[in-house]
Amino acid sequence: MRLSREPSRREAAPPLPSTEVPVPEAAGRAPAFPWRETYVLHVPVLDQEHRKMFGFLNELHELAFSKAESAQMQSALGRLIDHALHHFASEERLMAAVRYPHRQHHRGEHQHCTRNAVRILERLNAGDTIDPATVTSLKECMVDHILLADRRFAEFYRMRIRTR
């Protein structure tokens, strides 16, 4: 199911696979962090990448909830960080392409979210475990970023694409 429009021919966004993201549902539980319509930015490449991040967050939350071994959580968090870095680079390329005037500040927010996740990974690497509340803090950082900074950028991006 697609939640947003297809990119126009003028948009530089490459086609991506389906927006459907497999979300673990262990023991019949619904995902801890469901995707909500309020997160949709109407920039398909960003929406798809954000949905995928929710999949990684849900996987990590399930592992924390089930008190999985540290190595499993390291792997899941590593995948989340890798995807976030890919997403941030993609988003920053779009910002440069449309000459987004607030891209330096926005990039600083990306670095802040990345640092938080890397600190948690360092704790896991040191043998600590993480609880669901720690994963929730990562999700809150992401949601705050989507609803504020990404929404502002998406509005600018859509306006710029329409006027090209």
C-alpha positions as CSV (number, residue, x, y, z in Angstrom):
1,M,0.0,0.0,0.0
2,R,1.4,3.4,-1.0
3,L,0.8,6.3,1.4
4,S,2.2,9.0,-0.8
5,R,2.2,10.1,-4.4
6,E,4.7,8.8,-6.9
7,P,7.7,11.1,-7.6
8,S,7.3,13.3,-10.6
9,R,9.7,13.1,-13.5
10,R,11.3,16.3,-12.3
11,E,12.2,14.9,-8.8
12,A,15.7,13.5,-8.5
13,A,14.7,10.7,-6.1
14,P,15.6,7.3,-7.4
15,P,12.9,4.6,-7.3
16,L,12.9,2.4,-4.2
17,P,11.4,-0.9,-3.4
18,S,8.0,-1.3,-1.9
19,T,7.2,0.8,1.2
20,E,6.0,-2.3,3.0
21,V,8.4,-2.9,5.9
22,P,8.5,-6.2,7.7
23,V,7.9,-5.5,11.4
24,P,8.5,-8.3,13.9
25,E,5.4,-9.2,15.9
26,A,6.7,-11.7,18.4
27,A,4.2,-13.5,20.6
28,G,1.3,-11.9,18.7
29,R,2.1,-8.4,19.9
30,A,1.5,-5.4,17.6
31,P,4.6,-3.3,16.8
32,A,5.7,-1.1,19.7
33,F,6.1,1.8,17.3
34,P,3.5,1.7,14.5
35,W,3.9,3.9,11.5
36,R,1.4,6.8,11.6
37,E,-0.1,9.0,8.9
38,T,1.2,12.1,10.8
39,Y,4.8,11.0,9.9
40,V,4.1,11.1,6.1
41,L,6.0,14.0,4.5
42,H,4.8,13.4,0.9
43,V,8.4,13.0,-0.3
44,P,8.4,9.3,-1.2
45,V,12.1,8.6,-0.8
46,L,12.0,10.1,2.7
47,D,8.8,8.4,3.7
48,Q,10.1,5.0,2.6
49,E,13.3,5.4,4.5
50,H,11.5,6.6,7.6
51,R,9.2,3.6,7.5
52,K,12.1,1.3,7.2
53,M,13.7,2.9,10.3
54,F,10.5,2.2,12.2
55,G,11.0,-1.5,11.2
56,F,14.5,-1.5,12.6
57,L,13.3,0.3,15.8
58,N,10.5,-2.2,16.3
59,E,13.0,-5.1,15.8
60,L,15.3,-3.6,18.4
61,H,12.5,-2.9,20.8
62,E,11.3,-6.5,20.5
63,L,14.9,-7.7,21.3
64,A,15.1,-5.4,24.3
65,F,11.6,-6.4,25.5
66,S,12.5,-10.1,25.3
67,K,15.9,-9.5,27.0
68,A,17.8,-10.9,24.0
69,E,21.5,-11.4,24.1
70,S,23.7,-8.3,23.7
71,A,25.1,-9.6,20.4
72,Q,21.6,-9.7,18.9
73,M,20.9,-6.2,20.0
74,Q,24.3,-5.0,18.7
75,S,23.4,-6.4,15.3
76,A,20.0,-4.9,15.3
77,L,21.2,-1.5,16.4
78,G,24.1,-1.7,13.9
79,R,21.5,-2.2,11.1
80,L,19.5,0.8,12.4
81,I,22.6,3.0,12.5
82,D,23.7,1.9,9.0
83,H,20.3,2.7,7.6
84,A,20.1,6.0,9.5
85,L,23.5,7.0,8.0
86,H,22.3,6.0,4.5
87,H,19.1,8.0,5.0
88,F,20.8,11.1,6.4
89,A,23.2,11.1,3.5
90,S,20.3,10.7,1.0
91,E,18.4,13.5,2.7
92,E,21.4,15.8,2.8
93,R,21.9,15.3,-1.0
94,L,18.3,16.3,-1.5
95,M,18.9,19.4,0.6
96,A,21.9,20.4,-1.4
97,A,20.1,19.7,-4.7
98,V,17.4,22.2,-3.8
99,R,19.7,24.6,-1.9
100,Y,17.8,24.2,1.4
101,P,18.9,27.2,3.5
102,H,18.8,25.4,6.9
103,R,20.8,22.3,5.9
104,Q,23.7,22.9,8.2
105,H,21.4,23.0,11.2
106,H,19.5,20.0,9.9
107,R,22.8,18.1,9.5
108,G,23.6,18.9,13.1
109,E,20.4,17.2,14.2
110,H,21.4,14.2,12.1
111,Q,24.7,14.1,13.9
112,H,23.0,14.4,17.3
113,C,20.6,11.4,16.6
114,T,23.6,9.4,15.3
115,R,25.7,10.2,18.4
116,N,22.8,9.0,20.7
117,A,22.6,5.7,18.8
118,V,26.3,5.2,18.8
119,R,26.6,5.8,22.5
120,I,24.0,3.0,23.0
121,L,25.9,0.7,20.7
122,E,29.1,1.4,22.7
123,R,27.2,0.4,25.9
124,L,26.2,-2.9,24.2
125,N,29.7,-3.5,23.0
126,A,30.9,-3.1,26.6
127,G,28.5,-5.9,27.6
128,D,25.6,-3.8,28.9
129,T,22.0,-4.6,27.8
130,I,19.4,-2.1,26.9
131,D,15.8,-1.9,28.0
132,P,12.7,-1.0,25.9
133,A,12.8,2.5,27.4
134,T,16.2,3.1,25.8
135,V,14.8,2.1,22.4
136,T,11.8,4.4,23.0
137,S,14.2,7.3,23.5
138,L,15.7,6.6,20.1
139,K,12.3,6.5,18.6
140,E,11.4,9.8,20.2
141,C,14.5,11.4,18.8
142,M,13.5,10.2,15.4
143,V,9.8,11.2,15.6
144,D,10.7,14.7,16.9
145,H,13.1,15.1,14.0
146,I,10.6,13.9,11.4
147,L,7.7,16.0,12.7
148,L,9.8,19.2,13.0
149,A,13.0,19.4,11.0
150,D,12.1,16.9,8.3
151,R,8.6,18.4,7.9
152,R,10.1,21.9,7.3
153,F,12.5,20.5,4.8
154,A,9.9,18.5,3.0
155,E,7.6,21.5,2.6
156,F,10.6,23.5,1.1
157,Y,11.6,20.5,-1.1
158,R,8.1,20.1,-2.5
159,M,7.8,23.8,-3.2
160,R,11.2,23.8,-4.9
161,I,10.3,20.8,-7.1
162,R,7.0,22.4,-8.2
163,T,8.8,25.6,-9.2
164,R,11.5,24.0,-11.3
